[in-house]
Amino acid sequence: MNPENKRPTSYPMHLSGDVLKPDFEHAIYKENPFYMKKVVVSGLSDSDKIGISKELKELGADINGSVSSKTNFLIIGDTPGPTKLNKMQANIEEG
């Protein structure tokens, strides 16, 4: 465990706060594939996850912390959560 923040260093942080609140009205470019789509970001460093999530929100994406049947995009890095991958694969197979 990392004594500074009391969580294991290998355990990724969960997104929280304003980044998880959709803001379609203020999207900077509404003609993009992420506008009004549910997006999950996984398998990246905490700072990369936050940065990418903020950029996607600016494009009008609805950022989520977990994959559901409503997830449109799963953006993954080198170490995505296996549950997220399995759920997204099931979504793809179900159409």
RAVENSUL-V962087 format. One record per residue. RES is the residue in one small letter. SS is DSSP state (helix for helix, strand for strand, loop for the rest). PHI is phi in radians with two decimals (none if undefined). Layout:
RES_SS_PHI / RES_SS_PHI
//
This chain:
m_loop_none / n_strand_-1.52 / p_loop_-1.11 / e_loop_-1.20 / n_loop_-2.07 / k_loop_1.03 / r_strand_-2.41 / p_loop_-1.01 / t_loop_-1.17 / s_loop_-1.56 / y_loop_-1.56 / p_loop_-1.27 / m_loop_-1.31 / h_loop_-1.66 / l_loop_-1.16 / s_loop_-2.66 / g_helix_1.43 / d_helix_-1.06 / v_helix_-1.09 / l_helix_-1.57 / k_loop_-1.76 / p_loop_-1.05 / d_loop_-2.44 / f_helix_-1.16 / e_helix_-1.08 / h_helix_-1.75 / a_loop_-1.03 / i_loop_-1.38 / y_loop_-2.64 / k_loop_-1.42 / e_loop_-1.70 / n_loop_-2.28 / p_loop_-1.15 / f_loop_-1.65 / y_loop_-1.07 / m_loop_1.08 / k_loop_-1.94 / k_strand_-1.43 / v_strand_-2.25 / v_strand_-2.08 / v_strand_-2.01 / s_strand_-2.56 / g_loop_1.43 / l_loop_-2.08 / s_loop_-1.09 / d_helix_-0.96 / s_helix_-1.17 / d_helix_-1.16 / k_helix_-1.07 / i_helix_-1.14 / g_helix_-1.07 / i_helix_-1.14 / s_helix_-1.09 / k_helix_-1.13 / e_helix_-1.11 / l_helix_-1.12 / k_helix_-1.09 / e_helix_-1.09 / l_loop_-1.48 / g_loop_1.68 / a_loop_-1.32 / d_strand_-1.73 / i_strand_-1.38 / n_strand_-2.20 / g_loop_-1.59 / s_loop_-2.45 / v_loop_-1.39 / s_loop_-2.34 / s_loop_-1.16 / k_loop_-1.63 / t_loop_-1.18 / n_loop_-1.67 / f_strand_-2.36 / l_strand_-2.12 / i_strand_-1.76 / i_strand_-2.12 / g_loop_-1.84 / d_loop_-1.32 / t_loop_-2.29 / p_loop_-1.23 / g_loop_-1.18 / p_helix_-1.08 / t_helix_-1.12 / k_helix_-1.08 / l_helix_-1.10 / n_helix_-1.12 / k_helix_-1.13 / m_helix_-1.18 / q_helix_-1.06 / a_helix_-1.10 / n_helix_-1.05 / i_helix_-1.10 / e_helix_-1.16 / e_helix_-1.44 / g_loop_1.58
//
